[in-house]
Amino acid sequence: MATTGMQLLGLVLSIIGWVGGFLVCTLPMWRVTAFIGNNIVTAQITWEGLWMNCIWQSTGEIQCKVYDSLLALPSDMKAARGLTVLALLICTLALTLGILGIKCTQCVGLPSLKARLARVSGVLFVIAGFLILVPVCWTAHSIIRDFYDPYVAAPHKRELGPALYLGWGGSALLLIGGSLLYAGSNPPGIPSSPTFSSDESSPRRAGGPAQVKGYV
């Protein structure tokens, strides 16, 4: 049977991961200026995100500008845009199905249908977690590759921004929450663990010795 506590825990973790994924998609802090060599003392810090880049001045002023052209963006950034937006849409659908399918709600009357909806919600949350994890790891790999590339000039090198760490955390919450939601939503009639009958209740063992007859 469905475990309400496990369902609620999985749904809460998935919602937190969904909020983290939304922040990852909107924050312009995927790539941050790297302070190397003579760039230790600088008057401004550059932030680069999926939709805009920002410049933080030493005076505290922040100037942001949306990218002029989508086609001019690198391939990894265009893929990250599509995957994160798709992940957020899948999370929205999964949240709707999860609310309908958890045991403590009365939106759906059939227990078997509720369990199936909750399981589908858990699978969708796991898929969304992978969709966020892929562009975050891809961007981190390209940043680290360029950082150690001697042919890339120091002013063009970047470091891992806070949005990437938030993406790793959000995707982990989606993966864990979706797994808990799926595991706690067994349809009625399917036991969570196998059951075994007692040896004394077996008709063969009970009637075996009594049916042995001797013949002369």
N, C-alpha and C positions, 0 to 999 in steps of 0.2 A: 504494500500500500504506500501511498505518497507520504513522505515525511515533511510535515509543515515547516518545521524549524530549518531543515536543510533547504527547502524551497525558498523561504524568506531570506535566509542568509545569501543564497546564490543570487536572488533578485536584487538585494541591496548592493552586493559587491558589483554586480553588472551595471547597476545604475551609476555607481561611483565611477566605474571604468568608462561609461558612456560620457559622463561629464568631463572626465580627463581627456577623452578623445576629442570632444568639442573644443577644449582649450588648446589641444595640440594643433588642431586644424586652423584655429584663428590666431594664435600667438605668433608674432614675427620673430621668434627667437630660436629658429632651427640652427642657424649658423651665426657665430659671434666672432668679432675681430680677434685674431690671435696676437698676443704681445710677444714679439720675437725681436731679439737684438736691440736695435735702436728705437723700436716701437714701444718700449716699455712705458715711456712717458708720452702720452698722446692727449690731444685735446678733445677727441671724439671716439666713440665706439659705434661700430656698425652692427646692426642686427638684420638678418635676412630670414624671411619666412616664406610660406607658400603663396601668399597673396600680396605682400608688400615688403619693403625694406625700410628700416628706421635708422636714424643717426642720433645718438645721444651725445649732447654737448657737455663739456665740463661745467658749464653754468647751470645745468639741470634742464635745459630745453631739449625736447624731443621732436624731431621732424620725421614724419612718415610719408611714404609715397607708394601708391599702388602701381604694380607693374603695368607698363604701357601695352605690351604685346604678350599674348600667351604663346605664340609660336617662337618667340625669341628666348623662352625659358629653356633650361637644360631638360633632357629627357627624364632624369630622375625626379625633378621637381614637378613636371607635368604628370608623371605617374603617381607621385605622392598626392597630388591634388585629387585625382580621380579616385584613388583607393580610400583616402580618408573620408571623402564625401560619401562614397558608397558604404563605408563602414558605419557612418552616422545614420544613414537611411535604414540600413539593416538593423541597427540597434533600436531605432524607433519602432519598427515592425515587431522586433523581438520583445520589446517592453510591453507593447499592446497585447501580444499573445501571452506573455508571462502573467500579466495582471488578470487576464481571463482564465488562465489555467491553474494558478496556484490554489491550493486546497481551501484556504480561508476566505475566498471570495465566492459570491453566489451568482455571478454573471452567467455561468453555464451550469445547467442542472445535471447533466450526465457526468458521473465521475470518470468514466473511461475517456470521454472527449476532453475533459479538463486535463487529465494526465497527458494525453497526446499533445494538446496545445502547449503545455508546460515543457514537454520534451523538445518540441520544435523550437520553442523560444530559447532553450538552452543551447541547441545546436547553432542557432543564428547568432547568439552572443559569442560563441566560440569562433565562428567564421569572422565576425566583426573584429575580434581580437587579433586574428591572424592578418586581416587586412590593414590594421593599424601597425602591427609589428613589422610587416614587410617594408614599407617606405621608411620607417624610422631606422631600421637596421641598414637599409640601402644608403640612406643619407649619411649615417654615421660612418659607414665604410668609405664613402667617397671623401668625406672630410679628413679622416685619418690617412687615407692614401695620398691626398694632396698635401697634407701637413708634412709628411716625411719624404715627399718628392723633391729632390734638389733642384729640379728644373722649374718649379713653381716659385715665383718671387714671394718674398716675405710679406709684402702688403696684401697679397691675394690669398694668403693662407687663412683658414678659419679654424675655430675650435667648436666643440660640441656645445650647443645651446641648451638652456633649461627645458625647452619644449621636447627635446629628444628624450631626456630622462623622464619627463612627464608621460611621454608616449610609451616608454617601456613599462612604467607603472600601470598606466591605464589598460594596456593590452594584457598585462598579467592579471589584473582584476577581472577583465572580461573573460579570459580563459578559465580562471578558477571559478568565477561566478556562474558561467554557463555550464561548466562541468557539474557543479553542485546542484544546479537547477535540474539538469538532466538526470543525475543519479537519484535525486529525491522525488522523482515523478514516475514511479512504477505504476502501470495501469492496474486496476483492480483485478484480482485473480492471479497475478504473477507475484509469487513470494520474493522477498528481498534476499532470502537465503534458502538453500535446499532443505527439505524436510525428510526425515527418515522414520520408518515405522519400526516399532519394537519387534524383537525376535519372537517374543511370546505370542504376539498377535498373528503371526504367520500361520495360515491353516495347515501348511505342510508340516511345520514343526509341531504344531499342536496335535494334529491327528496322526502323525507319522508313527510314533511308538505304539499307539492303541490299535492300529490297523495291522500290525505284524501278527500273523497267525502261524502256528506251527502245524505241520502235517506229519503224520506217521507213515 
